């Protein structure tokens, strides 16, 4: 029996019912997703980067007049009761709401915190929506968590959802079984990204998601980006002079090392390509997550530009590759660093979307 006459009815619903906002020339918006805040104990994945998140929000984004979007899976309700989460991270809730001073603060919900949609007493309830729609001139950016693209929708199958929560909280957690999450399944997260990619191209919109924990910039994964960057440098090499050639050689060597590191990690990072067809259309951006082992990724929108940034603890020695040849910059004397991994003009993004989709 055919349930839907459209291929992506749930994503179309998100687009039609989204809370609408406008992006102006002076707009500054930070998009964070997948904090997975717990009770502060050993199984709380947020605990590792809590100081980093607190510092960058307090000392950088709030003083720089950014508005804030938390794009789903903020609380880890699959493993912890809400009361224990709010007690442990009480100061964060105050910090989130403080961003209203800069323009706005909104939260969307994901599959791990969807239960809060019906909690009227929840502290962030007045600021929570399932999706947000930003108008950039005549163009549209749709911000939502991303789990809605899954065939197994939690809101459609509440019995399954409750069963998973029971298993994780009372069986998997005590015995140390790893969290059941789309983030740890390369095949499933690729399928979700592809579904959102197809919908975005058909609707000619840009989708900003989280959920898979994999940063995407203009629909490209890290592996795809490294390959494209190496190819571009190889093309520019013949026309370069001696000094320029040496610089290109050093850049290619660094990119090769980073690519080799990705391949050595293999399944741990889900090496599957981000390419969903032969011609990549920049219709999907993913902010990644705030529970990375080395740091966190986020998306920034500043005026007409969108960028993917990485924040990390400077004590962790590691090379970072940036499309704009940027260097990490320390935030004051905090020991935390920010680097722009990629950046582009929204006019270019939407022009390419319109011409190629």
N, C-alpha and C positions, 0 to 999 in steps of 0.2 A: 504494500500500500504506500502510495506517495504521500509523504507528510507535508512537504513544502513545494511550492511551485517555483521558488527561487533558490539559487545555489547557496547563498549566504544570508538566510533570513535573520539570523541572530545578529550578525554584524550590521545589516541594514537597519535593524531596530535600534542599535546603539547610535548609529548616525542620525536617525530621525528623532530620537528622544534625548539627545545630548544637551547638556547645559551649554549655552552659547556665550562666547566671549570674543573680543576683538584684540588682535595684535597691532599695536601702534609702533611708530618709529622709535619711541623711547621705552618700549616694553622690555623687561628683563624677566625671564622665567626659568626657573630650575625645575627639572623633572628627575625625581628619584623614584626607584621602585624596588620592591622585594627586600625590605629591611628584615622581615621575619623576626620581629622582636619577641623575645621569650621572657623567662623569669630570672635571667641573670645567672643561671646555673650552667653546668658543664654542657648541656645539650642546647644551650641558647647560642645560635649561630651569629646573632647580632652582636654579642658581647665582644667579639674580636675587634670590630671596627667602631664600637660605640663612641670612643673618645675622638676618633677621626671625624665621624659624622657630626658630633656635637661642636667640635672646633670649627669645621668648615662652614657650618650654618651660622654659628655665633660670630666668628671673626671675619668671614669673607662674604657670604651671600646676603646676610641681613644688612650689614653696613653698605654693601654695594647696591642695595635697593632692588633685590630680586624678589619676585613673587614665587610661591612654592606650590608644586604639585607632587603629591605622593601617589604614585600610580599603581596602587594595589599591593596586596600581601605585605602590609605594614606590620600587622600583628600575626604571630604564628599560633593560630587558634587550633590547628590540628594537634599540637603537642602540649599547649599550655592554656589554662583558664585565663580569661580576660583580666580578672581581678589581680592575678599575680603579675601579669605583664604591666598593667598600669601602675601597680605599686612599685615595681622595679625601675621603670623608666618614666616616672612622673614628670621629671623636668623636661623631657622631650616633648610632651604634649603641650606644655606651656610655650616651648620654643617654636613648635609648629604654628600654633595659633598667632604668635607674635608677627608672623610674616604678612598678616592682613594689613599691617601698618604700611607695607610697601606696595600694596595693590590688592592682592588676593592670596588666599590659601584654600586649596581644595584637595580632597582625597578621593580617589576612585577605589573600588574594592576588587580584590582578586578572589581566587578560589580558596585561599587560606584564611581570608578574613571576611568572606561573604556573609557569614552569620551576623555581622554587625549591621547589615542593611536594615534589619528590623528592630535594632536596639535603640529605642528612643532616648534612653538615658546615657547612651555612649557619648563620651566627651567630645568626639569629633563629628557627631551625627549631623549638626547643622551645615557642615562643610563637605559632606560625602555625596557623591554621585556615581553612577555606573560608568558614565562616559562624559567627556568634555569636548566641545567643538570650538576651535579657534578659527576666526575668519582673518585671513591675511589678504586684504583687498577683496578680490573676487574668488580667492582660493580658500581651501579648507584643510585644516589639520585636525584629525580626530585622535583624541587621547583616551585610551582604555587599556585595561590590564593585559588582555590577550587570551585568557582562558576560554572566552566565549566562542572562540573559533574551534574548540575541541568538540568532537562528536559526543563525548561523554560530558554533558553539561551538568554541573553540580546543582543548579537550580531546577533542572528538569528531572533529575534523579536524586531526590533528597534522601531516600533510603540508602543508596550507595554512598552518598556523602557522609551520612552519620556513621555508617559502618567503617569507612576509612578513618574518620576522626577517632572512633573508639579503638581501632587497631593501633593507630600511631600513638595515641596518648596513654593507653593502658597496657599495651603489649609490646610494641616496637620500642618505645621510649625506655621502659625499665630494663630491657635486655640489650639495648644498644644497637638495634637494627637501624640502618641508615634511613633517613627520611624518604618517603615515597613522593617523588616530585617529578614533574615534567622536565625540570632542569637537568636531571641525571639520565635522560633518555634522548640520545641524539636523533634517532629516527622520528620519535613522536614530536619533538620540538621543531624539527625541520618541517614536518607535515603541517603543524600549526602556523608557522611562519609563511609557508607557501599558500595556505588558505587565505591568510590576511593579505598577502601580496597580491593574489588574484582579485580579491574584493577591492583593494585600494586602487588597482589599475583600472578596473571596470568603472569605479565611481570617480576616478580621477582626483583622488584625495591623497594626502599623506597621513599615514597611520603611525602614531607614536605609542609603543607598547612596552611591556616588561615581560613577566611570566617565565620566559625560557632562560633567563639569566645570561643570555648571550648578547653582548653589545652588537648592534647593527647600525651602520651609517650608510644611508642611501642604498639600502637593501644588501649591502656587502658585509660578509663576516670578516674577521681578522685575517684568516687564511687567504681569502679572495683578495683583500686589500693588499696584502704583502706581495702576492703574485703580480697584481696590476702595477704596483709601484716599481717593482723590479723591471717589469717590461718597459715602463715609461722611461726609466733611467737608461736602459739599454738603447732605446731609440734615440735619446739625446746624446749619447756618448760619441758617435762618429763626428758630430759637428763641434764638439768641445775642444778647447785648447789644452795645453799641458796641465795647468793648475786645475782647471775645471774637470779634466779627466780624472785626476787623482782624487778630487772630492767625490766624484760619481762612483769611483771604485770603492772608496771607503763606505759610502752609503749603501751600495749594493752588498758589500760584505756584511754590514750590520743587519741588513734586511734578511740576508740568507741565514744568518745565525738565529734570528728570531723565528724564521719559518722552520728551520730545522728543529728548534725547541718545541714548536707547535706539533710537529710530526712525532717527536719523541714522546710527547704527552699522549698523543693518539686519542683514544676513546675518552680519556679523562676530561678533555675539553670539547668533545663532540666535534671531530675534525670534519664532519660533513660540510660540503661547500654551502655557501649562502646563495648560490645561483639557482634561480627557480626557472629560468629559461635562458636562451642563448644571448639575449640582449637585456642587460640589467637596467631596470627602471627604478629611480630613487624614491620609491613610494612607502618604504617601511624603515622606521628608525626604532631602535631598542636601547633603552638606557642601561641595560645590563642589570646589575644588582649591587646591593650594599654589603654583601657578606663574602666578598672575594678574599682569598687567603692572603693576597699581597696588598689589597686596597679596594677601592670602589670606583665604579664608572657612573657617569651621569650625563644628561643632555642639558645644554644651555641654549636658550633662544634669547638673542640680544638684538633688538631692532629687526634688521633684515637678515641676520645671520643665525645659523644653527650650528652647534658644535658638539662633538663628543669629547668629554674630558675624563681624566683619570686622576684620582687622589690616592696618595700612598704615603707610607711611613718611610722617611729618608734613611732609616737605619738598614732597610732592606736594599742591599746593593743589587741593581739590575739595570740593564739597558732598556730604554724605552724608545720606541720608534714612532715618529710623528710625521704625518704627511706634510706638515708645514715646517719641518725641520726646527720645531720648537724645543726648548730645553725646559726641564722641570724647574719650577719656581717655588721657593719655600714661602709659606705663609707666616710672615713675621719670624719669630724664633721658636715656632711650635714644633719643628721637626717634621711637619707634614708638608707635602709637596703637591702641586697641581701641574698637569701638563695637558695641553690641547692635542688630542690625538688626530682629530680631523675637523674641518670646518668648511662650510660652503654658504653661498648666498641663497636665500629662499627663492629669489626670482629665478635663479638657474635651476634649482630643484623642480619648481613647478613648470618651468618652460620645458625641461626634459621630460617631465611626466606627461604634459599635454601633447608633445610631439611624438612620443614613443608608445604611450599606453594605447 
